[in-house]
Amino acid sequence: MIKNLWKKFVNWLFSWQRKEPVILEDEEKYLEEEKARADWAESFKEIIEPVKIDHCGTHLWYKKSCPECREAIK
């Protein structure tokens, strides 16, 4: 009984946060917009350049005396 009352109270308390279901009137238009967004996001993947490795994995910065760091730059 207490569980039931608690559940009703919590549902009442948070009922204002529930959103109405979205009804798509023009599904084709929505799909075209989604495709355009995907193409737009895909265009940024080509712009990003790979990160150049400037040191080996044993320390945090380049050391001139480390042969592995000198090799990683090449």
Helices and strands as residue ranges (DSSP letters): H 2-14, G 15-17, H 27-47, H 67-73
